[in-house]
Amino acid sequence: MGTSLDKRLTVAAYVLFLGMVLLAPLVLDGFGLNRLAKYLVFGVLGIAVAMCWGYAGILNLGQGLFFGLGAYMLAMSLKMASPTSLQHGGANPVPDFMLSNAEPGATVDLCCINQGSFLWLPFRSQGFGIFMGVVLPVLVAFVLGNVLFRKRIAGVFVSIVTLALVLLVRLLLVDAQPLTNGFNGLSDLAWLRVGAYEFDPYSVSTYYLVAFTLAFVLIGARVLLATRAGVILRATSGDPQRARYLGFDVAHYQTFFFALSAAVAAVAGMLYVVVAEFASPTFMDLSFSITMVVWAAVGGRGSLLGACVGAILINMLEATASETQSLVEAWRVIVGMTFVLVVLYLPKGIGGWAHELIARFDHRARSRTAGGKS
């Protein structure tokens, strides 16, 4: 348990961070808010990684699968609502790429039947897209978690399985080009609509949609991990065998938090589609999933706020370096060196280093107080 000073400073850090996030529209224009909203989405994703890896002890190298599934489910709904979707039979819209991917001479209706576009029809409802954007990733994570953790598969083997799964799904997504548009992904999307209101990606309302979601996820995860379930989760992560001897269902807790992490990643994927207006199979690239691990390692995988800030800072660094003329060819090296230096000199990340400094300062203060009294 942390000291009272550590708790007070942690609360202050949360308040300062969220205050800066919520006040950003006062100083940024629409373009700046859109860019910052993308960084905040990655912050939500960093929280998902920290929850799974830092607290549950599950190194998931397939987190991009849940991010990508959430993104595609909502993107399919927004694609169906887009003006670029073709009307056939006077009623049902069809994504424009289906016509271009159809065989020469095929009619739109025949294309729909042959390529299975009936799967797109439920996505005419954006509510269905949002529902599936959360339910499908959670269902996949729940089934996968039950299989892995009930069989007591752990460590690097979990990483290998999740890595293989995300690559498999990406391959299926690309190969099903007539149905998913393959490498090209989904673009020309409509704006998210809630009732009669549309969320312009460059508007303040869209930024606050992302910002308030980040705040809710960050505070909600913090509160949940402070409960009895969170304490037991950390115990199972540290010594699962001892937790089993004490009568705890380790697989139950691991599966629950694995699925919860998938839900957070899926929400991040949907938010990214709202802000960036596209979905791509690159969301399920191996490099993207590994990059998420780098975010958590730099920020501190044992700290929700640290992983969130780490994700935001690294993406800001990448954007700044890649857009600087003199650093165009070297920005990946800069990011890589940042990761190496943090691992070598701050093995617990920025968040862990901050907690260590607080603990050291508090210990010295207590020692001086005790010395003065004696």
KOLSELUM-939859 format. One record per residue (C-alpha): x negated, y negated, z negated; residue number from 1; residue in one letter. Coordinates in pm, whole numbers, plus 32768, in hexadecimal, padded with zeros to 4 digits. Example, Ala and Ser with C-alpha at 12.3 -4.5 7.8 and 13.67 -1.06 7.14 Angstrom:
   east   north     up   seq   type
   7B32    81C2   7CF4     1      a
   7AA9    806A   7D36     2      s
REM end
This chain:
   east   north     up   seq   type
   8000    8000   8000     1      m
   7F82    7EA4   804B     2      g
   7F3A    7D9B   7F49     3      t
   8029    7C7E   7F07     4      s
   7F3A    7B92   7FBD     5      l
   7F2F    7C7B   80E7     6      d
   80AC    7C8A   80F1     7      k
   80CF    7B11   80D9     8      r
   7FD2    7AD4   81EE     9      l
   8072    7BE2   82C6    10      t
   81C5    7B38   82A4    11      v
   8120    79EB   82F5    12      a
   8080    7A83   842D    13      a
   81D0    7B09   84A2    14      y
   8279    79B9   8469    15      v
   8161    78FB   851B    16      l
   8161    79E5   8645    17      f
   82DA    79EA   8672    18      l
   82EB    7872   863B    19      g
   81F0    7838   8755    20      m
   82B3    7924   8838    21      v
   8402    787E   87F6    22      l
   837A    771B   881D    23      l
   82C5    775F   8966    24      a
   83E3    76D2   8A3E    25      p
   839A    757C   89AB    26      l
   824B    756A   8A5D    27      v
   8268    7651   8B8C    28      l
   8320    7629   8CD6    29      d
   83E7    773A   8D87    30      g
   82B7    77DB   8E2B    31      f
   81F6    77DD   8CE5    32      g
   831C    7872   8C28    33      l
   8341    7985   8D2B    34      n
   81D4    79E0   8D0D    35      r
   81D9    79D8   8B91    36      l
   8315    7AAD   8B93    37      a
   8255    7BB9   8C52    38      k
   8144    7BB1   8B4A    39      y
   824B    7BD1   8A39    40      l
   82D9    7D03   8AE8    41      v
   8181    7DA0   8AD5    42      f
   8180    7D3F   8965    43      g
   82BD    7E0F   8935    44      v
   820F    7F2C   89E7    45      l
   80E3    7F03   88FF    46      g
   81CB    7F30   87D4    47      i
   824B    8076   886B    48      a
   80E6    80F7   8892    49      v
   8087    8093   872F    50      a
   81BC    813D   86A2    51      m
   816E    8280   8759    52      c
   7FF3    8288   8740    53      w
   7F9E    81B5   8612    54      g
   80B2    822B   8527    55      y
   8122    837D   85AA    56      a
   7FC4    83E4   8616    57      g
   8040    844B   8771    58      i
   7F5D    83D3   8889    59      l
   8058    83C3   89A6    60      n
   7FA8    8389   8AF2    61      l
   80F5    838F   8BA6    62      g
   8199    825F   8B0B    63      q
   81B6    81D0   8C68    64      g
   82B7    82DF   8CB1    65      l
   83B1    824A   8BBB    66      f
   8360    80E6   8C27    67      f
   8390    8148   8D93    68      g
   84D2    8209   8D5C    69      l
   856C    80E3   8CA4    70      g
   84FB    7FF7   8DB6    71      a
   8583    80CD   8ED1    72      y
   86D6    810A   8E32    73      m
   871D    7F96   8E11    74      l
   867A    7F45   8F5F    75      a
   8765    8037   900C    76      m
   8891    7F79   8F81    77      s
   8800    7E29   8FE1    78      l
   87AE    7EAF   913B    79      k
   8918    7F1E   916D    80      m
   898B    7DC0   910C    81      a
   8895    7D18   91F8    82      s
   8914    7C6A   9335    83      p
   8815    7D3C   93F7    84      t
   88D7    7E7A   93A7    85      s
   899C    7EE1   94D9    86      l
   8B12    7F1A   94D1    87      q
   8B96    8055   956F    88      h
   8D02    80B5   958A    89      g
   8D57    7F58   950F    90      g
   8D22    7FAF   93A0    91      a
   8BE9    805F   9329    92      n
   8A97    7FB0   933F    93      p
   8965    806D   93B6    94      v
   87FC    7FFF   9372    95      p
   876F    7F66   94AF    96      d
   863B    8047   94B4    97      f
   8717    817A   94E9    98      m
   8771    8100   9642    99      l
   860A    80B6   96A0   100      s
   859D    820A   9619   101      n
   86B0    82C4   96D3   102      a
   8665    8391   9808   103      e
   8699    82DB   9953   104      p
   8802    82EC   99C3   105      g
   888A    833E   9868   106      a
   89AF    8273   97EF   107      t
   89AE    81D2   9698   108      v
   8AB0    82C6   9613   109      d
   89F3    83F3   9696   110      l
   88B7    8368   95FB   111      c
   8968    834A   94AE   112      c
   89DB    84B4   94B7   113      i
   8892    8543   9530   114      n
   87B6    8482   9440   115      q
   888B    84AC   9309   116      g
   88E4    833F   92E3   117      s
   8A18    83A9   921F   118      f
   892A    83A0   90F6   119      l
   8921    8227   911F   120      w
   8A98    81F5   910E   121      l
   8AB9    81EC   8F8D   122      p
   89B0    80DD   8F89   123      f
   8AA6    7FE6   901E   124      r
   8AEB    7FA1   8EAE   125      s
   89CF    7EE6   8E03   126      q
   8A4F    7F6B   8CB9   127      g
   8A0E    80CA   8D37   128      f
   88B0    8067   8DA3   129      g
   8861    7FD7   8C4C   130      i
   88F6    8109   8BA1   131      f
   882A    81FA   8C75   132      m
   86F6    8121   8C4B   133      g
   86F5    8178   8ADA   134      v
   879D    82CD   8ACF   135      v
   86D0    837B   8BDF   136      l
   8576    8327   8B4E   137      p
   85EB    837E   89ED   138      v
   867C    84C8   8A66   139      l
   853A    8521   8B1C   140      v
   846C    84C4   89E9   141      a
   8551    8585   88FE   142      f
   8540    86C4   89CF   143      v
   83CA    86A2   8A03   144      l
   838E    8656   8893   145      g
   8457    8782   8821   146      n
   8394    8868   8907   147      v
   8241    87DE   88A1   148      l
   8269    87A6   872E   149      f
   833A    88DA   86DD   150      r
   8221    89A7   8776   151      k
   8128    88D9   86AA   152      r
   8071    885C   87DC   153      i
   7F9F    8733   8770   154      a
   7E71    865D   87B8   155      g
   7DDD    8656   8913   156      v
   7ED4    875C   8990   157      f
   7FF7    8668   895F   158      v
   7F32    8564   8A21   159      s
   7EF7    8659   8B3E   160      i
   8065    86C2   8B51   161      v
   80E8    855C   8B50   162      t
   7FE1    84F9   8C4F   163      l
   8045    8618   8D36   164      a
   81B6    85C3   8D11   165      l
   8195    8455   8D71   166      v
   80C3    84B1   8EA1   167      l
   81C3    85B6   8F08   168      l
   82E6    84C3   8EEF   169      v
   8223    83BD   8FB0   170      r
   81DC    84BA   90C2   171      l
   834D    8517   90D8   172      l
   83AD    83A7   90E2   173      l
   82C0    835E   9201   174      v
   8317    8498   92C6   175      d
   848D    844D   92B4   176      a
   845D    8319   938D   177      q
   85B4    8328   943A   178      p
   8656    8319   92E3   179      l
   8563    8240   921C   180      t
   84A4    817D   9329   181      n
   8365    822F   92C3   182      g
   822A    815F   929F   183      f
   82E7    8021   92EF   184      n
   83BD    8032   91B5   185      g
   84F9    7F66   918A   186      l
   84F8    7DF2   91D7   187      s
   85F1    7CE7   9248   188      d
   86B5    7D20   910A   189      l
   87DD    7C5C   908A   190      a
   87C2    7BA1   8F41   191      w
   8838    7C48   8E05   192      l
   89A0    7BE7   8DC1   193      r
   8A4E    7BEB   8C70   194      v
   8BB9    7B91   8CA2   195      g
   8BBB    7A5E   8D7F   196      a
   8A59    79F4   8D1D   197      y
   8928    7A47   8DF2   198      e
   87C7    7A4C   8D66   199      f
   86E6    7985   8E4B   200      d
   8586    7A19   8E19   201      p
   84F6    78B8   8DFC   202      y
   85F8    7832   8D09   203      s
   85D8    77F1   8B94   204      v
   86F4    78E5   8B4E   205      s
   8637    7A04   8BF1   206      t
   8500    79AB   8B2B   207      y
   85C5    79B1   89E8   208      y
   865F    7AFE   8A4A   209      l
   84FF    7B8D   8A4F   210      v
   8488    7AC8   891F   211      a
   85AB    7B2C   883F   212      f
   858A    7C97   88AE   213      t
   841B    7C8C   884F   214      l
   8470    7BF6   86FB   215      a
   857F    7CFA   86BD   216      f
   849D    7E1E   871F   217      v
   8375    7D9B   8657   218      l
   8438    7D57   8517   219      i
   8512    7E8D   8540   220      g
   83E6    7F71   856C   221      a
   8339    7ED0   8442   222      r
   846A    7F06   8364   223      v
   849F    806C   83DC   224      l
   8335    80D0   83A4   225      l
   8349    8045   8242   226      a
   8467    8133   81EE   227      t
   8444    8291   8163   228      r
   844A    831C   82C6   229      a
   8324    8240   8325   230      g
   825D    82A7   81F2   231      v
   829A    8415   823F   232      i
   8238    83D8   83A9   233      l
   80E7    834C   833F   234      r
   80B9    8477   8258   235      a
   80FE    8569   8375   236      t
   800A    84AB   844F   237      s
   7EF4    84BC   834B   238      g
   7F20    8629   82E7   239      d
   8043    86DD   8391   240      p
   7FF2    882A   82EF   241      q
   8008    879A   8191   242      r
   8150    86EF   81EC   243      a
   81DC    8840   8257   244      r
   8172    88DC   810D   245      y
   822F    87C6   805A   246      l
   836A    882A   8114   247      g
   8382    8718   821C   248      f
   83F5    876A   837C   249      d
   82C9    86D6   842E   250      v
   834E    8721   858C   251      a
   8494    866C   8539   252      h
   83E4    8529   84D7   253      y
   82EF    853B   85F9   254      q
   8406    8573   86F7   255      t
   84D8    8458   866A   256      f
   83C4    8354   8679   257      f
   8348    83D7   87C9   258      f
   84A6    83A1   8857   259      a
   84C3    824E   87AA   260      l
   837A    81E3   8845   261      s
   8402    8251   8998   262      a
   853A    817D   8961   263      a
   8467    8048   8918   264      v
   8392    8088   8A4E   265      a
   84CF    80B2   8B1F   266      a
   855B    7F67   8AA1   267      v
   840F    7EC5   8B00   268      a
   842F    7F5B   8C5C   269      g
   858C    7ECC   8C8A   270      m
   851E    7D76   8C12   271      l
   83FC    7D7B   8D05   272      y
   84EC    7DB8   8E25   273      v
   85C1    7C90   8DB5   274      v
   8490    7BAC   8DA8   275      v
   83C1    7C2D   8ECE   276      a
   84E4    7C92   8FB2   277      e
   8452    7DDC   902C   278      f
   840E    7F42   8FC3   279      a
   82E5    8005   9044   280      s
   8253    8165   9024   281      p
   8114    80B9   8FAC   282      t
   81C6    80A6   8E5B   283      f
   817F    821B   8E44   284      m
   8015    8209   8EB2   285      d
   7F17    82AD   8DCF   286      l
   7E52    8168   8DB9   287      s
   7F7F    80AB   8D31   288      f
   7FC0    81A8   8C1B   289      s
   7E52    81A3   8BB7   290      i
   7E54    8027   8BBC   291      t
   7F69    802F   8AB7   292      m
   7E83    80FA   89D4   293      v
   7D75    7FF1   8A05   294      v
   7E6C    7EE3   8996   295      w
   7EB6    7F9D   8855   296      a
   7D48    7FED   8813   297      a
   7CDE    7E82   883B   298      v
   7DFC    7DF1   8770   299      g
   7DF5    7F05   866D   300      g
   7EC5    803F   8699   301      r
   7F11    8045   8525   302      g
   7FB5    7EEF   853A   303      s
   80F7    7EA8   85F7   304      l
   80AC    7D36   860F   305      l
   7F41    7D7C   866A   306      g
   7FA0    7E62   878B   307      a
   80A3    7D66   8803   308      c
   7FAC    7C45   87FB   309      v
   7E9F    7D20   8896   310      g
   7F80    7D6F   89BE   311      a
   7FD4    7BFF   89F1   312      i
   7E6C    7B86   89D3   313      l
   7DD9    7C8D   8ABA   314      i
   7EDA    7C45   8BC8   315      n
   7E96    7AD1   8BA5   316      m
   7D22    7B18   8BC5   317      l
   7D5B    7BF0   8CF9   318      e
   7E34    7AE7   8D9F   319      a
   7D42    79CD   8D52   320      t
   7C0E    7A8F   8DC3   321      a
   7CAE    7B13   8F01   322      s
   7D21    79B6   8F65   323      e
   7BD0    7913   8F25   324      t
   7B0A    78FF   9069   325      q
   79BD    7955   8FC9   326      s
   7A4F    7A7D   8F0D   327      l
   7B2A    7B19   9019   328      v
   7A40    7C40   904A   329      e
   79DE    7C64   8EDE   330      a
   7B23    7C47   8E1A   331      w
   7B49    7DBF   8DEC   332      r
   79E6    7DCD   8D64   333      v
   7A39    7CB5   8C70   334      i
   7B6B    7D6A   8BEF   335      v
   7AA9    7EB2   8BDA   336      g
   798D    7E11   8B19   337      m
   7A88    7D73   8A2A   338      t
   7B13    7ECD   89E2   339      f
   79B8    7F64   89B1   340      v
   794B    7E50   88C1   341      l
   7A88    7E6D   87F5   342      v
   7A65    7FE7   87DB   343      v
   78F7    7FC8   8772   344      l
   7916    7EAC   867A   345      y
   7A89    7EA8   861E   346      l
   7AF1    8018   8620   347      p
   7C3D    7FC3   857B   348      k
   7C81    7EAA   866E   349      g
   7CC3    7D3E   8627   350      i
   7DE5    7D90   853E   351      g
   7D18    7E86   8470   352      g
   7BF8    7D8F   845B   353      w
   7CE4    7C81   83DB   354      a
   7D6F    7D6A   82CE   355      h
   7C0D    7DC9   8263   356      e
   7BAC    7C5B   8242   357      l
   7CE0    7C17   816F   358      i
   7C9C    7D44   8091   359      a
   7B30    7CDD   8062   360      r
   7B8F    7B77   800C   361      f
   7C9C    7BEB   7F1B   362      d
   7BAB    7CDE   7E72   363      h
   7AAA    7BCC   7E3B   364      r
   7BB3    7AE2   7DB4   365      a
   7C2D    7BEB   7CBF   366      r
   7AC7    7C38   7C56   367      s
   7A80    7AC9   7C0E   368      r
   7BC5    7AAD   7B49   369      t
   7B74    7BE4   7A7F   370      a
   7A11    7B65   7A40   371      g
   7A93    7A14   79CC   372      g
   7B82    7AB3   78D4   373      k
   7A75    7B91   7842   374      s
REM end
